Amino acid sequence: MSKYSPKHVIQCYELASNGFSNEKIAKSLGISNFTFRQWLKKQDHFSTALKMGREKNKRSPLSHCSELIYERLSPQMQALWEDLTHAHETGEGLSFVLSVLEREPREHRQQLFLYAWASSLFNITTACKMVNIGTTTFYTWCRTSPEFRMMVQEIEHAKKDLFEQSLIQGVLDGEPGLIKMANQTLNSDRGYGKSVEVKGSVDHTHLVFDISTLELDRKTKHTLLGSIRKKEQQDALNDDR
């Protein structure tokens, strides 16, 4: 059984904020469910971290995506991630942890990057800094590693699903802006779009007549002709643009 330490407070907060259940948090910390419950009762900082993590999770629609990625990490990589997070937050032993990370196979570093990416609200720069790589490395991995590229695409797809789910939930909650946007896109065929679509043919009939046949005095005819020529010139300029 793991001995309680302040490090567990940070880990508990991060796991809870990413949507992990109590049972999964206990498993990730390497403790039994009974020990987890005992820590909640006896360790105020631990219980506070869990509560704050849960509150953060309620505001994050991406937590389930993070959890799925974390579950794919091997126990060794999960432990390394916890060490990495702790080192970044406290500054303790960061150089050592980064040196350990550098010796890991590329596939392991790619997996940790994906979790860092999801955990940082999909901020590539932040995720790269977390696992000590440059953004150029990320794009190189996408270009040269089919498996990594496939995982990135899978996460992007999951992210779209989450955003769509949040949109639907917002509509159900009666958010006016989301209701309007949903109708303008999904129900545009029912007349809610921003523009009107005209189907079928439109017959344009141009009426042409001789201005000299109008019963106008010479000055009025001259003014009218001048206005027509000016309008034609302006239309021609607009067409050229």
N, C-alpha and C positions, 0 to 999 in steps of 0.2 A: 504493500500500500504506500502511495506517495505521501510524504510528509508535507503538511500545509506550509506554504510560503507566499510572500507578497506577489511572486510571479504568477501564482494561480489566479489572483484577482484580475490581472490584465488579461489572462487567457480566457477567463470566464466571461468578462465583458465583451471581448471580441467575438467569441463563439455565440453568445446570446444575441448580440447585435446583428449577427449573420443568420439568425433564425433557427439555431440549433435547439433541439429539445433538451430538457434536463438530463435525460438518459444519454443522449449523444455527447453532451458536454462532459458528463462524468466519464464516459468511455474515452474521450479525447484527452482528458486529464489523467487517465490511467488509474482511476479510483472506482470503487463500487458505488452503486446508487445509495446505499446506506451511508457511506462516508460523505457523499455529496450532500445528503440531507443534514447530516451532523454539522458539516461546515456552514450550511445555511443558518442553522440555529445558533452556532457558537461564534462564528466569525462575521462580525458586522460588515466589514469591508467587502467580504465575499458576497454576502447577500445583497448589498447595495450595488455591487458591480453587475450582478445578475438582473436586478430590477432596472438599472440604467440601460443595460444592453437590450432588454426587452422593449423599453420605450423607444430606443433608437430604431429597433427592428420594425416597429409599427409605422415609422415614417419612411422606410426604405422598401420599395417594390422589388429590389434586386437581391434581397437576402436569400431567397430560395435558389437562385442561380448560383450564388456563392457557395451555398451548402452542398449543392450537387458536385461542384468542382472539388471542394475540400474532401468529400467522401471518396473521390477517385485517387487522392494522394495516398501513397503507402504510409504505414505508421512511421517509418523513418523520415519521410518528407514532411509529415505532419509535425513531428518533433522539431525538425529543422526550421519549419515555418514559425513555430512558437518561439524558438530561440532567436530567430531573425526579428520577429516583431518586438520581442522584449528588448533586444539590443538597440533597435532603432528608437524605441520610446525612452529608454533609460540612458543610452550611450555606453552601457557596460558591455565590454567584450565584442563590440561591433566589428572591429578589424578581424578578430579571430573567426567569428561566425561567417563573415564574407569570404574569408580564405577557405573555410570548409565548403561553402557554397561553390566556389570556383573549381573545386576538385570533383564536384558532382558531374555525372554525365549530362550532356546537353539536354536530353529528354527530361531529366529531373528538373533542371533549371527552367525549362519551358513550362512544365506543369506548375511550378511555383509562380512563374510569371502570370499564368492564366488566373490563378487564384488571387494574386495581388491586383490584377487588372479588374476583376469583378469586385473585389473588396474596396477598391478606390473609386467606385462609381464609373468605371471604365475610362479612367484617365491614364493614357498610355505613358506619359512622362512620369507620373507618380509611381506607376507599377514598375517601370524600368529602373527607377532610382531605388525602389524597395529591394530588387534582386540584383542590383549593381550591374546593369547592362545599359548600353546606349540605345536610343531609339533606332539607330541604324541597324543594330543587331536584331531588333524585333522585326523590322521589315525584311531583313535578310532571311530570318527564319521563315517568314511567311512565303518568301519566294522559293526557298530551297528545300523546305521540309514539308512534304505533302501532308503528313499526319498532323503536324502543328497547324498548318493552314486549315485543315478540315476541322480541327477543334475550335479555332478562332471563328470559323463560319458557323459552327454549331452554337457557340455562345452568342454570336450576333443574332442568330435566329431565335434563341431563347430570350434574348433581351427584347426583341420585337414583340414576342408573345406576351412578355410581362408588361410592356408599355400598352399593348392593346387591351390586356386585362384591366389595367389601371384606368384606361379610357372608358371601358364599359362600366366599371365600378363607379366612376365619376358621373356618368350619365344616370345610372341607377340612383345615385345619391342626389340627383337633381341639380348638378352644377350647370348653370346657364351657358357658360362659354363652351363647355364640352358638348352639351346637347346641340348647340348651334353648329359646331365644327363637325360633329358626327352626321348631322342631317345634310350639311353642305357637301359632304364627301360620299357617304354611303347612300343617301337618299336624294342625290342630285337628279336622278331620273324621275323623281316625283315632284320636281319643281322647287327643291330647296337649294339648288346650286347657285353660285355667284353669278353665272351667266345663263342666258336662255339659248338652248339648242334648237335650231330650226331644221326639221326634217322635211324632205321632199323638195320640189322645185319652186322657185320664186320667179314670177314673171315681172320684169321691170319694163314699164312702158314710158318712153321719153316723149314728152310733148314738145314739138318744135314749131315755132311760128315766126313770122317776119315782124320785127318790131316796128317797121314802117307802117304796118296796117293799124297800129294802135293810134287812137285819136289823142296824141300828146303834142304839146308844143315843142319847138326845136330844142330849147334849153333842157327840158325834162328828158327828152330822148338822149341828148348828149350825156347827161348825168347818169342815166340808167345804163347806157353802153359802157361808160367808164367804170361803173361799179362791177358790171359783168366781167370785163377784161381783167380788173384787179383780182376778182375771185378766181378766175381761171389761172392767172399767174401764181397765185398762192397755192392752188391745188397742185400745179405742176411742180412747185418747189417741194411740197410735201411728198409727192410721189418719188422724187429724186432721192429723198432721205431714206 
